[in-house]
């Protein structure tokens, strides 16, 4: 069960990491890429934060996730600079791919096809 403090920190981290990543994408001039953070889960002791990224198009997801993981220390540093008055210690960031949209899309495509296995 998450405490109120964890929920507030989750929301704060989600907002700030989104701003940093989208700013980096704009700065690099990358086009045709949508990156959003679907969820942030902070551990009870606030030492680790799991960050779930949703990336579109799906075929670039592993490449983008690898780049984000490589720059995790720089991202943590930038996050610490932004949140130095809000948090004493920034949690270690672990990035994961959120493929729930891809999963939902696959189910929807399966149900709308003519050879729907549920209708046979």
KAKARA-V846443 format. One record per residue. N is the residue number from 1. SS is DSSP state (hx for helix, st for strand, lp for the rest). BURIAL is # if it has 9 or more other ideal C-beta (glycine too) atoms within 8 Angstrom, else .. Layout:
n->N ss->SS burial->BURIAL
n->N ss->SS burial->BURIAL
This chain:
n->1 ss->lp burial->.
n->2 ss->lp burial->.
n->3 ss->lp burial->.
n->4 ss->hx burial->.
n->5 ss->hx burial->.
n->6 ss->hx burial->#
n->7 ss->hx burial->#
n->8 ss->hx burial->.
n->9 ss->hx burial->#
n->10 ss->hx burial->#
n->11 ss->hx burial->#
n->12 ss->hx burial->#
n->13 ss->hx burial->#
n->14 ss->hx burial->#
n->15 ss->hx burial->.
n->16 ss->hx burial->#
n->17 ss->hx burial->#
n->18 ss->hx burial->#
n->19 ss->hx burial->.
n->20 ss->hx burial->#
n->21 ss->hx burial->#
n->22 ss->hx burial->#
n->23 ss->hx burial->.
n->24 ss->hx burial->.
n->25 ss->hx burial->#
n->26 ss->hx burial->.
n->27 ss->hx burial->.
n->28 ss->hx burial->.
n->29 ss->lp burial->.
n->30 ss->lp burial->.
n->31 ss->lp burial->.
n->32 ss->lp burial->.
n->33 ss->lp burial->#
n->34 ss->st burial->.
n->35 ss->st burial->#
n->36 ss->st burial->.
n->37 ss->st burial->#
n->38 ss->st burial->.
n->39 ss->st burial->#
n->40 ss->st burial->#
n->41 ss->st burial->.
n->42 ss->st burial->#
n->43 ss->lp burial->#
n->44 ss->lp burial->.
n->45 ss->lp burial->.
n->46 ss->lp burial->#
n->47 ss->lp burial->.
n->48 ss->st burial->.
n->49 ss->st burial->#
n->50 ss->st burial->#
n->51 ss->st burial->#
n->52 ss->st burial->#
n->53 ss->st burial->#
n->54 ss->st burial->#
n->55 ss->st burial->#
n->56 ss->st burial->.
n->57 ss->lp burial->.
n->58 ss->hx burial->.
n->59 ss->hx burial->.
n->60 ss->hx burial->#
n->61 ss->hx burial->#
n->62 ss->hx burial->.
n->63 ss->hx burial->.
n->64 ss->hx burial->#
n->65 ss->hx burial->#
n->66 ss->hx burial->.
n->67 ss->hx burial->.
n->68 ss->hx burial->#
n->69 ss->hx burial->.
n->70 ss->hx burial->.
n->71 ss->lp burial->.
n->72 ss->hx burial->#
n->73 ss->hx burial->.
n->74 ss->hx burial->.
n->75 ss->hx burial->#
n->76 ss->hx burial->#
n->77 ss->hx burial->.
n->78 ss->hx burial->#
n->79 ss->hx burial->#
n->80 ss->hx burial->#
n->81 ss->hx burial->.
n->82 ss->hx burial->.
n->83 ss->lp burial->#
n->84 ss->lp burial->.
n->85 ss->lp burial->.
n->86 ss->lp burial->.
n->87 ss->lp burial->.
n->88 ss->lp burial->.
n->89 ss->lp burial->.
n->90 ss->lp burial->.
n->91 ss->lp burial->#
n->92 ss->st burial->.
n->93 ss->st burial->#
n->94 ss->st burial->.
n->95 ss->st burial->#
n->96 ss->st burial->.
n->97 ss->st burial->#
n->98 ss->lp burial->#
n->99 ss->lp burial->.
n->100 ss->hx burial->.
n->101 ss->hx burial->#
n->102 ss->hx burial->.
n->103 ss->hx burial->.
n->104 ss->hx burial->.
n->105 ss->hx burial->.
n->106 ss->hx burial->.
n->107 ss->hx burial->.
n->108 ss->hx burial->.
n->109 ss->hx burial->.
n->110 ss->hx burial->#
n->111 ss->hx burial->.
n->112 ss->hx burial->.
n->113 ss->lp burial->.
n->114 ss->lp burial->.
n->115 ss->lp burial->.
n->116 ss->lp burial->#
n->117 ss->lp burial->.
n->118 ss->lp burial->.
n->119 ss->lp burial->.
n->120 ss->lp burial->.
